[in-house]
């Protein structure tokens, strides 16, 4: 079997195109022409010696080999970027204060801490898991350097839009009966007020003319998952960080109203962060994008091809 050395520039175009859902957008982000990116994708298939892409409607999807290639491409790029950062920032020291919304505690934090610590072992990280409004307040007060949070209405001067993520009705993984019968109030499970998703749930049901009752309230996300898994009611979250004990529901099948999308933001305390905070912010942003359900579903989604 011949040895193949994949081109990292080609892999970067491939990964970014899949994450953005468009290789034309990838070309724009990378400062390349669309024809140059097309040539890179052709080179990737030639090096792989097997089809990477397949027709999916009017766009492109991934073959099984393409999905495998995408996973390895991400790992290769992460290791490359980690090595580059470690070499150029070998003396990076100090400490940085990081905030994460609860949904991202298990889905993003371990990867972020692991990657950063390997490249910058002399840096101390102080992490705080909290609700979005608290994280925004701490950024404004200067007690956090960076934070990944849902948009909760606050306007912060140095926030970066990451994505708009679909809200979902969440029920138990084991279909326990949860009073969805006609005329009965829908039992809701929610975080204690004030809570953005609690408000969205009640206002959405009110607009749809569906009665509801607050069946369970908790100060922690862990309590929410336990109550939903036990069949006490339904809640609203996104696909990010769902434990195996719960699952997202299809609104049309369950007779529930459709839900809006929610903006995910990366807050920074300063316009020009210190090198330590800037580097951690870059890793956090990349990890958050990879955790998004839209990114994870690239195998089945059509992808717009470059011209």
WONORVEN-V110849 format. One record per backbone hydrogen bond with DSSP energy under -0.5 kcal/mol. NH is the residue of the N-H (numbers start at 1). CO is the residue of the C=O. E is the energy in kcal/mol with one decimal. If there is no record, write none. Layout:
nh:NH co:CO e:E
nh:NH co:CO e:E
This chain:
nh:6 co:4 e:-0.7
nh:8 co:6 e:-0.5
nh:11 co:7 e:-2.2
nh:12 co:8 e:-2.3
nh:13 co:9 e:-1.9
nh:14 co:10 e:-2.2
nh:15 co:11 e:-2.8
nh:16 co:12 e:-2.6
nh:17 co:13 e:-2.2
nh:18 co:14 e:-1.9
nh:19 co:15 e:-2.3
nh:20 co:16 e:-2.4
nh:21 co:17 e:-1.2
nh:22 co:17 e:-1.2
nh:23 co:304 e:-1.7
nh:26 co:22 e:-1.6
nh:27 co:23 e:-2.2
nh:28 co:24 e:-1.8
nh:29 co:25 e:-2.5
nh:30 co:26 e:-2.4
nh:31 co:27 e:-0.7
nh:31 co:28 e:-0.6
nh:32 co:27 e:-2.7
nh:37 co:33 e:-1.8
nh:38 co:34 e:-2.2
nh:39 co:35 e:-2.0
nh:40 co:36 e:-1.8
nh:41 co:37 e:-2.3
nh:42 co:38 e:-2.0
nh:43 co:39 e:-2.1
nh:44 co:40 e:-2.2
nh:45 co:41 e:-1.9
nh:46 co:42 e:-2.0
nh:47 co:43 e:-2.6
nh:48 co:44 e:-2.5
nh:49 co:45 e:-1.5
nh:50 co:45 e:-1.0
nh:54 co:61 e:-2.2
nh:56 co:59 e:-2.1
nh:59 co:56 e:-2.1
nh:60 co:303 e:-3.7
nh:61 co:54 e:-3.1
nh:62 co:299 e:-0.7
nh:63 co:52 e:-2.2
nh:67 co:63 e:-2.3
nh:68 co:64 e:-1.9
nh:69 co:65 e:-2.5
nh:70 co:66 e:-2.2
nh:71 co:67 e:-1.7
nh:72 co:68 e:-1.9
nh:73 co:69 e:-2.7
nh:74 co:70 e:-2.1
nh:75 co:71 e:-1.7
nh:76 co:72 e:-2.7
nh:77 co:73 e:-2.4
nh:78 co:74 e:-2.5
nh:79 co:75 e:-2.2
nh:80 co:76 e:-2.3
nh:81 co:77 e:-3.0
nh:82 co:78 e:-2.4
nh:83 co:79 e:-2.4
nh:84 co:80 e:-2.4
nh:85 co:81 e:-2.3
nh:86 co:82 e:-2.4
nh:87 co:83 e:-2.2
nh:88 co:84 e:-2.3
nh:89 co:85 e:-2.4
nh:90 co:87 e:-0.7
nh:92 co:89 e:-2.2
nh:94 co:122 e:-0.8
nh:96 co:124 e:-2.2
nh:98 co:96 e:-0.6
nh:98 co:126 e:-2.9
nh:99 co:146 e:-2.0
nh:100 co:128 e:-2.5
nh:101 co:148 e:-1.7
nh:102 co:130 e:-0.5
nh:104 co:101 e:-1.9
nh:105 co:102 e:-1.7
nh:107 co:103 e:-0.5
nh:108 co:104 e:-2.0
nh:109 co:104 e:-1.8
nh:112 co:108 e:-2.2
nh:113 co:109 e:-2.8
nh:114 co:110 e:-2.2
nh:115 co:111 e:-2.6
nh:116 co:112 e:-2.3
nh:117 co:113 e:-2.5
nh:118 co:114 e:-1.9
nh:119 co:115 e:-1.5
nh:120 co:116 e:-2.6
nh:123 co:120 e:-1.6
nh:124 co:94 e:-2.8
nh:126 co:96 e:-2.7
nh:127 co:125 e:-0.6
nh:128 co:98 e:-2.2
nh:130 co:100 e:-2.1
nh:130 co:128 e:-0.6
nh:135 co:131 e:-2.2
nh:136 co:132 e:-2.4
nh:137 co:133 e:-2.0
nh:138 co:134 e:-2.2
nh:139 co:135 e:-2.0
nh:140 co:136 e:-2.2
nh:141 co:137 e:-2.0
nh:142 co:138 e:-0.8
nh:142 co:139 e:-0.6
nh:143 co:138 e:-1.8
nh:144 co:138 e:-1.2
nh:145 co:97 e:-2.3
nh:146 co:97 e:-1.7
nh:147 co:267 e:-2.0
nh:148 co:99 e:-2.2
nh:149 co:147 e:-0.6
nh:149 co:265 e:-2.4
nh:151 co:263 e:-2.7
nh:152 co:150 e:-0.7
nh:156 co:154 e:-0.7
nh:159 co:156 e:-0.6
nh:160 co:266 e:-2.4
nh:162 co:264 e:-3.1
nh:163 co:264 e:-1.2
nh:165 co:163 e:-0.6
nh:165 co:262 e:-3.0
nh:167 co:260 e:-2.0
nh:168 co:237 e:-3.8
nh:170 co:235 e:-3.0
nh:171 co:247 e:-2.6
nh:173 co:245 e:-2.5
nh:175 co:173 e:-0.7
nh:176 co:174 e:-2.5
nh:184 co:181 e:-1.7
nh:186 co:211 e:-2.6
nh:188 co:213 e:-2.7
nh:189 co:234 e:-2.8
nh:190 co:216 e:-2.0
nh:192 co:218 e:-1.8
nh:199 co:195 e:-2.0
nh:200 co:196 e:-2.2
nh:201 co:197 e:-2.3
nh:202 co:198 e:-2.1
nh:203 co:199 e:-2.6
nh:204 co:200 e:-2.4
nh:205 co:201 e:-2.0
nh:206 co:202 e:-2.3
nh:207 co:203 e:-2.3
nh:208 co:204 e:-1.6
nh:209 co:206 e:-1.1
nh:210 co:205 e:-2.7
nh:213 co:186 e:-2.4
nh:215 co:188 e:-1.9
nh:215 co:213 e:-1.0
nh:216 co:188 e:-1.6
nh:218 co:190 e:-1.6
nh:224 co:220 e:-1.2
nh:225 co:221 e:-2.4
nh:226 co:222 e:-2.0
nh:227 co:223 e:-2.2
nh:228 co:224 e:-2.5
nh:229 co:225 e:-2.6
nh:230 co:226 e:-1.6
nh:231 co:228 e:-1.6
nh:232 co:227 e:-2.4
nh:234 co:187 e:-2.5
nh:235 co:170 e:-1.9
nh:237 co:168 e:-1.9
nh:242 co:239 e:-1.0
nh:246 co:243 e:-1.5
nh:247 co:171 e:-2.7
nh:249 co:169 e:-2.9
nh:251 co:249 e:-0.7
nh:254 co:250 e:-2.2
nh:255 co:251 e:-1.1
nh:256 co:251 e:-2.4
nh:262 co:165 e:-2.9
nh:264 co:163 e:-3.1
nh:265 co:149 e:-3.0
nh:266 co:160 e:-2.7
nh:267 co:147 e:-3.1
nh:267 co:265 e:-0.6
nh:268 co:158 e:-1.9
nh:269 co:145 e:-2.7
nh:278 co:274 e:-2.8
nh:279 co:275 e:-2.4
nh:280 co:276 e:-2.1
nh:281 co:277 e:-2.4
nh:282 co:278 e:-1.8
nh:283 co:279 e:-1.9
nh:284 co:280 e:-2.6
nh:285 co:281 e:-2.4
nh:286 co:282 e:-2.0
nh:287 co:283 e:-2.4
nh:288 co:284 e:-2.4
nh:289 co:285 e:-2.1
nh:290 co:286 e:-1.8
nh:291 co:287 e:-1.4
nh:292 co:288 e:-0.7
nh:292 co:289 e:-0.7
nh:295 co:292 e:-0.7
nh:296 co:292 e:-1.8
nh:297 co:293 e:-1.4
nh:298 co:295 e:-1.2
nh:300 co:297 e:-1.0
nh:301 co:297 e:-1.2
nh:303 co:60 e:-2.3
nh:304 co:21 e:-1.5
